Amino acid sequence: MSAPPIQTEVLIIGAGPVGLFQVFQLGLHEIDAHVVDAQSQIGGQCSALYPDKYIYDIPALPRITGLELVEQLREQIAPFKTPIHLGQYIQKLQALDQGFQVTTHTGMQFIVRSVIIAAGVGAFMHKELPLPELKPFRNQSGGPSLKTKPQVLSTLTKDVAIWDKEVIIYGGNDHAVRMALEAATKRDQNTEQSGSVSLVYRREKLEIDEQLQKSLEVALGAGLLTFKVAQITAVQVQNNVLNGLTLTDSQGNQLIYKCDLLIESLGLSPKLGALLDWELEMERKTLKVSPETFCTSIPGIYAVGDINTYPGKRKLILSGFHEATLAAFAVAQQIKGTGPIPLEYTSASTRIHKILGV
Ligand SMILES: Cc1cc2nc3c(=O)[nH]c(=O)nc-3n(C[C@H](O)[C@H](O)[C@H](O)COP(=O)(O)OP(=O)(O)OC[C@H]3O[C@@H](n4cnc5c(N)ncnc54)[C@H](O)[C@@H]3O)c2cc1C
């Protein structure tokens, strides 16, 4: 039996920097919210694309890394105890008499007065090899022949046993090579080891730095893993079990490799997915909003951060923070059904101090 819908005032779609700051701004107005994000971590682009890079244009912070900014935002919103549902990809939106029902890909449902879309450039999805035969072996609902654990993954997690498996990691990026080295070392440390670890990529030149290249060469020299320059062009399946891959090199030579675990490490690509079907007015894959309220073309649905557009829009974190502030005032006015909401300084308001517990 599926869980009953969660009833709350606002659903924020996206836990990137702007979605997180939106939590803070709604909290100041004492508006209850839940947040959903498709990723398994908060922080949007800051965590997924540049966690260790410095950002130099956040006011009053001369420099801060992507991850540090996310951690500071996490601390700032902690007093509100807002539930954040990770690994939930928003799919369906249905208008109700007073508000909306929103459903995620796992069937989680929310009944809310307002929706604030802070979806950035979209949900980051792992890129997949263009071989339809691999689909049933990925970790997704609807895989008809997936009776056992998935045999095609996007990353190697601690709970995946590899010591007895023929593992192929496909990819030439930092993530792929680090995973291959980790898998090879882990397997080497297991006394009952069998199977093998192979790194496969279509190009000889990998997209990694010198230090990682050296570590790879050492591991290859020690026979901990193999590296093959080839593309995966076909899949061998027996009794609904993936047991091999056809690798084709640049000369067209084909070789069948045993494989019972394939890791596709091709990087991330953002997908707006279902948000494009909600009949909201758009301009070049961004949502048109009023620059006063950040309301979209549907009353009750707001959009802040990289996902929106208005005259003069700049895709900056700073701009997103401003938008989240004004959107919170507009949502407060809509939900409370009053006139304009008065401005209160956080430095002076005893009401706000009480909420923040300071
Ligand atoms: C390499 C790089 C460096 C940058 N440097 C700077 C800088 O120095 N200064 C600066 O101001 N900006 C910088 N930016 C831009 C900045 O990161 C973005 O402006 C900012 O991340 C936008 O925040 P956001 O919350 O709107 O969206 P995002 O950070 O994109 O977060 C959106 C979140 O929404 C989730 N989501 C999307 N669709 C769905 C869905 N259907 N269901 C569930 N969840 C969904 C995504 O998974 C994601 O976590 C940089 C960007 C990059 C790529």
The ligand as a Tripos MOL2 file, in Angstrom:
@<TRIPOS>MOLECULE
LIG
   53    58     1     0     0
SMALL
NO_CHARGES

@<TRIPOS>ATOM
      1 C1         31.7100   24.9130  -13.0320 C.3       1 LIG1
      2 C2         30.7360   25.9660  -12.5330 C.ar      1 LIG1
      3 C3         31.1900   27.0310  -11.7900 C.ar      1 LIG1
      4 C4         30.3120   28.0180  -11.3300 C.ar      1 LIG1
      5 N1         30.7900   29.0810  -10.6230 N.ar      1 LIG1
      6 C5         29.9260   30.0190  -10.1600 C.ar      1 LIG1
      7 C6         30.4070   31.1630   -9.4350 C.ar      1 LIG1
      8 O1         31.6060   31.3170   -9.2210 O.2       1 LIG1
      9 N2         29.4800   32.0730   -8.9790 N.ar      1 LIG1
     10 C7         28.1340   31.9360   -9.2200 C.ar      1 LIG1
     11 O2         27.3520   32.7690   -8.7690 O.2       1 LIG1
     12 N3         27.6800   30.8720   -9.9370 N.ar      1 LIG1
     13 C8         28.5210   29.9220  -10.4020 C.ar      1 LIG1
     14 N4         28.0410   28.8590  -11.1410 N.ar      1 LIG1
     15 C9         26.5850   28.8000  -11.4040 C.3       1 LIG1
     16 C10        25.8430   28.2950  -10.1490 C.3       1 LIG1
     17 O3         26.3540   27.0410   -9.7370 O.3       1 LIG1
     18 C11        24.3710   28.2060  -10.4530 C.3       1 LIG1
     19 O4         23.9020   29.5080  -10.7620 O.3       1 LIG1
     20 C12        23.6100   27.6480   -9.2460 C.3       1 LIG1
     21 O5         24.0110   26.3390   -8.9360 O.3       1 LIG1
     22 C13        22.1140   27.6690   -9.5210 C.3       1 LIG1
     23 O6         21.4900   27.1560   -8.3810 O.3       1 LIG1
     24 P1         20.0430   26.4890   -8.4600 P.3       1 LIG1
     25 O7         19.7360   26.0740   -7.0610 O.co2     1 LIG1
     26 O8         19.1430   27.3880   -9.1970 O.co2     1 LIG1
     27 O9         20.2160   25.2020   -9.4020 O.3       1 LIG1
     28 P2         21.1380   23.9230   -9.3220 P.3       1 LIG1
     29 O10        22.3890   24.1700   -8.5860 O.co2     1 LIG1
     30 O11        21.2440   23.4300  -10.7250 O.co2     1 LIG1
     31 O12        20.2610   22.8850   -8.4760 O.3       1 LIG1
     32 C14        19.0520   22.4220   -8.9870 C.3       1 LIG1
     33 C15        18.6750   21.1220   -8.2880 C.3       1 LIG1
     34 O13        17.3740   20.7400   -8.7310 O.3       1 LIG1
     35 C16        17.3180   19.3400   -8.8970 C.3       1 LIG1
     36 N5         16.2580   19.0060   -9.8640 N.ar      1 LIG1
     37 C17        16.1370   19.4310  -11.1370 C.ar      1 LIG1
     38 N6         15.0340   18.9020  -11.7120 N.ar      1 LIG1
     39 C18        14.4640   18.1230  -10.7720 C.ar      1 LIG1
     40 C19        13.3150   17.2900  -10.7600 C.ar      1 LIG1
     41 N7         12.4750   17.1660  -11.8200 N.pl3     1 LIG1
     42 N8         13.0280   16.6140   -9.6220 N.ar      1 LIG1
     43 C20        13.8250   16.7080   -8.5360 C.ar      1 LIG1
     44 N9         14.9270   17.4830   -8.4920 N.ar      1 LIG1
     45 C21        15.2430   18.1770   -9.5930 C.ar      1 LIG1
     46 C22        18.7020   18.9870   -9.4090 C.3       1 LIG1
     47 O14        19.0200   17.6300   -9.1180 O.3       1 LIG1
     48 C23        19.6040   19.9720   -8.6310 C.3       1 LIG1
     49 O15        20.1300   19.4180   -7.4450 O.3       1 LIG1
     50 C24        28.9120   27.8970  -11.6170 C.ar      1 LIG1
     51 C25        28.4440   26.8020  -12.3550 C.ar      1 LIG1
     52 C26        29.3410   25.8510  -12.8140 C.ar      1 LIG1
     53 C27        28.8080   24.6790  -13.6080 C.3       1 LIG1
@<TRIPOS>BOND
     1     1     2 1
     2     2     3 ar
     3     2    52 ar
     4     3     4 ar
     5     4     5 ar
     6     4    50 ar
     7     5     6 ar
     8     6     7 ar
     9     6    13 1
    10     7     8 2
    11     7     9 ar
    12     9    10 ar
    13    10    11 2
    14    10    12 ar
    15    12    13 ar
    16    13    14 ar
    17    14    15 1
    18    14    50 ar
    19    15    16 1
    20    16    17 1
    21    16    18 1
    22    18    19 1
    23    18    20 1
    24    20    21 1
    25    20    22 1
    26    22    23 1
    27    23    24 1
    28    24    25 2
    29    24    26 1
    30    24    27 1
    31    27    28 1
    32    28    29 2
    33    28    30 1
    34    28    31 1
    35    31    32 1
    36    32    33 1
    37    33    34 1
    38    33    48 1
    39    34    35 1
    40    35    36 1
    41    35    46 1
    42    36    37 ar
    43    36    45 ar
    44    37    38 ar
    45    38    39 ar
    46    39    40 ar
    47    39    45 ar
    48    40    41 1
    49    40    42 ar
    50    42    43 ar
    51    43    44 ar
    52    44    45 ar
    53    46    47 1
    54    46    48 1
    55    48    49 1
    56    50    51 ar
    57    51    52 ar
    58    52    53 1
@<TRIPOS>SUBSTRUCTURE
     1 LIG1         1 GROUP 0 **** ****
